[in-house]
Amino acid sequence: MISDMKPLIEVNQQAIHLLYKELGVVDAVRFLRQFTQGFGNYTQERETMFADKSFEDIVNEIEQRKKTAK
C-alpha cells in the first residue's frame, strides 16, 4: 500500500506533537537534544578559559563554589 508522502515539515511537526503528548515537554526536549550538534569550539574555549590556571587553581575554585552553594 503506497500512501502520499507528507512534506517533511509536516512530519516533523506531527512527531514533535506526539513526543510532547506522550513524554511531556521536558522529556521530549531531553530526547530531541540528543540529536543536536551544538556550536562553538569547546577545546579552544577551554584552552582560553584555563590558560593561566594550574590544576590546583581549578580544583580550589570548584571546592570554593561548592562551599558557597550550600
C-alpha positions in Angstrom: 0.0 0.0 0.0 1.5 3.3 -1.1 0.4 6.4 0.6 1.0 10.1 -0.3 4.1 11.4 1.3 3.6 14.4 3.6 6.1 17.3 3.4 8.9 16.8 5.9 8.0 19.8 7.9 4.5 18.4 8.5 6.0 15.0 9.6 8.4 16.8 12.0 5.6 18.9 13.5 3.4 15.8 14.0 6.3 13.9 15.5 7.1 16.7 17.9 3.5 17.0 18.9 3.3 13.2 19.6 6.5 13.4 21.7 5.1 16.2 23.8 1.9 14.4 24.3 3.4 11.0 25.2 6.6 12.1 27.0 5.7 15.5 28.3 7.6 18.7 27.3 10.6 18.2 29.5 11.4 14.6 28.4 10.6 15.3 24.8 13.1 18.2 24.8 15.7 16.0 26.5 15.1 13.4 23.8 15.4 15.9 21.0 18.6 17.5 22.4 20.4 14.2 21.8 20.3 14.9 18.1 21.7 18.5 18.1 25.4 19.1 17.4 25.8 22.2 19.5 28.0 25.0 18.5 31.4 26.6 19.2 34.8 25.0 19.7 35.0 23.7 23.3 38.7 22.8 23.0 39.6 26.3 22.0 37.3 27.9 24.7 38.7 25.6 27.4 42.3 26.5 26.5 41.4 30.2 26.7 39.4 29.8 29.9 42.1 27.9 31.8 45.3 29.3 30.2 46.6 31.0 33.3 45.4 28.4 35.9 47.0 25.4 37.3 45.2 22.2 38.1 45.3 23.1 41.7 43.7 26.5 41.0 40.8 24.9 39.2 40.3 22.4 42.0 40.3 25.2 44.6 37.8 27.2 42.6 35.5 24.1 42.4 35.8 23.5 46.1 35.1 27.2 46.9 32.0 27.2 44.7 30.7 24.0 46.4 31.1 25.7 49.8 29.3 28.9 48.8 26.5 26.9 47.1 25.4 25.3 50.4 
